[in-house]
Amino acid sequence: MTPPAAMLILHVFPSFAVGGAQMRMATLANRFGARFRHAIVALDRQTGCRSHLDPGLDVTFIDPPAPAPSLPGRLHRIRAMLREIGPDLLITSNWGSIEWAMARSLAGIRRHIHTEDGFGPEERQSQLRRRVLTRRIALRRSEVVVPSSTLNDIARQVWRLPPRRL
């Protein structure tokens, strides 16, 4: 009898260059070892953090879909890719991967974790309204992980995410 395949986690990063979110993922993947398989999409195709992954891990790097000029076109391509990969869990990181969070329900992906580590210079002083509304809609049925009480307050009060999802 063949043992079941390990759960496949699809990680989507704006970049997989060495940084905080990427090192956190590498540390956790190394810690859990063969219990999980990983597929990583680096939207900018930068994969410098790959050298921090244990070479014995089952990790596949997947090129992002070709760009599309419109949001519906991008969501269509992402949905198709999600259906093809068929992950057991989707993990998206920060604003740069929010379209994947949006497309996941269209692709029938039920298990989703979104991590939000902070904001770029365009949102340091205040939240951009379109991003607030997008997060409110795209993340309301996702588990959301934030590293600080300040971001937790923003997620609850500004994005209006259910506290049980944080």
GUFITI-798882 format. One line per field, with one value per residue (C-alpha): residue number from 1; residue in three letters; chain; z, x, y. Coordinates in steps of 0.05 Angstrom, whole numbers. Each point is the difference from the previous one (the first is absolute). Layout:
BEGIN
n = (NUM ...)
res = (ALA ...)
chain = (A ...)
pz = (Z ...)
px = (X ...)
py = (Y ...)
//
This chain:
BEGIN
n = (1 2 3 4 5 6 7 8 9 10 11 12 13 14 15 16 17 18 19 20 21 22 23 24 25 26 27 28 29 30 31 32 33 34 35 36 37 38 39 40 41 42 43 44 45 46 47 48 49 50 51 52 53 54 55 56 57 58 59 60 61 62 63 64 65 66 67 68 69 70 71 72 73 74 75 76 77 78 79 80 81 82 83 84 85 86 87 88 89 90 91 92 93 94 95 96 97 98 99 100 101 102 103 104 105 106 107 108 109 110 111 112 113 114 115 116 117 118 119 120 121 122 123 124 125 126 127 128 129 130 131 132 133 134 135 136 137 138 139 140 141 142 143 144 145 146 147 148 149 150 151 152 153 154 155 156 157 158 159 160 161 162 163 164 165 166)
res = (MET THR PRO PRO ALA ALA MET LEU ILE LEU HIS VAL PHE PRO SER PHE ALA VAL GLY GLY ALA GLN MET ARG MET ALA THR LEU ALA ASN ARG PHE GLY ALA ARG PHE ARG HIS ALA ILE VAL ALA LEU ASP ARG GLN THR GLY CYS ARG SER HIS LEU ASP PRO GLY LEU ASP VAL THR PHE ILE ASP PRO PRO ALA PRO ALA PRO SER LEU PRO GLY ARG LEU HIS ARG ILE ARG ALA MET LEU ARG GLU ILE GLY PRO ASP LEU LEU ILE THR SER ASN TRP GLY SER ILE GLU TRP ALA MET ALA ARG SER LEU ALA GLY ILE ARG ARG HIS ILE HIS THR GLU ASP GLY PHE GLY PRO GLU GLU ARG GLN SER GLN LEU ARG ARG ARG VAL LEU THR ARG ARG ILE ALA LEU ARG ARG SER GLU VAL VAL VAL PRO SER SER THR LEU ASN ASP ILE ALA ARG GLN VAL TRP ARG LEU PRO PRO ARG ARG LEU)
chain = (A A A A A A A A A A A A A A A A A A A A A A A A A A A A A A A A A A A A A A A A A A A A A A A A A A A A A A A A A A A A A A A A A A A A A A A A A A A A A A A A A A A A A A A A A A A A A A A A A A A A A A A A A A A A A A A A A A A A A A A A A A A A A A A A A A A A A A A A A A A A A A A A A A A A A A A A A A A A A A A A A A A A A A)
pz = (0 -21 54 -17 -29 48 0 -55 23 -54 23 -41 13 -35 2 28 9 70 48 63 -28 -44 57 44 -53 -10 75 7 -61 25 68 -26 -51 -40 33 -56 -73 -22 -65 -2 -48 1 -38 -18 -15 53 40 41 64 -33 27 71 -13 20 -65 24 -1 -54 -29 -70 -27 -48 -48 9 -55 -57 15 -23 -10 40 69 -27 -47 55 46 -56 -10 75 8 -56 32 68 -29 -36 62 46 67 66 30 -32 38 -27 26 3 -49 -60 1 14 -69 17 63 -44 -51 50 12 -75 -5 57 48 69 45 -3 46 -16 36 4 28 -10 -53 -56 -2 -35 61 58 17 -16 -33 -73 -6 -58 38 63 -40 -36 64 32 -56 -19 71 36 -5 7 60 7 37 23 42 45 41 -44 -63 38 18 -73 -25 49 -2 -69 -42 44 -1 49 63 -4 -66 30)
px = (0 28 0 -40 39 18 -45 18 8 2 37 -8 49 9 73 38 63 29 -46 -41 -60 43 48 -60 -27 69 9 -69 8 68 -30 -58 42 -34 -68 -18 14 10 -11 25 -21 45 -39 63 37 53 17 61 -30 0 71 -29 -45 25 20 -38 -67 -52 -2 -20 7 -55 3 -57 -53 13 -24 -69 -19 -65 -18 -52 53 51 -51 -19 74 12 -64 23 68 -30 -44 59 44 -56 31 -27 16 15 44 5 46 -13 -35 40 -35 -71 -25 15 -42 -56 4 3 -74 -12 46 -34 59 -31 61 36 48 20 59 7 66 -7 -8 41 16 -66 -39 45 -41 -69 -35 -18 -76 0 49 -43 -62 38 27 -69 -31 57 21 -67 -1 75 44 43 66 30 63 -22 -58 0 -12 -51 -38 3 -25 -59 -18 20 -6 -57 23 -35 43 -6 37 60)
py = (0 67 54 62 59 55 60 51 72 53 63 63 57 66 -20 -59 41 -3 37 -9 -37 -43 -19 -16 -47 -33 -9 -32 -44 -24 -14 -41 -37 -55 9 50 11 72 38 72 54 62 52 39 -66 16 -63 20 -30 -68 -11 1 -60 -69 -35 -63 36 -14 71 21 70 19 59 49 4 48 71 21 73 -4 -25 -49 -28 -7 -34 -48 -20 -7 -42 -46 -8 -14 -54 -31 -1 -22 20 -25 68 68 49 71 53 75 46 -24 -67 25 -19 -73 8 29 -57 -57 -4 0 -60 -37 6 -2 2 66 38 71 32 75 25 75 52 31 74 15 -22 21 61 -27 -58 6 -6 -49 -45 3 -20 -55 -29 4 -41 -47 -19 -5 -76 -11 -10 62 2 66 10 57 27 62 -41 -42 64 24 -68 3 73 24 -63 -24 -72 -47 -7 -76 4 36)
//
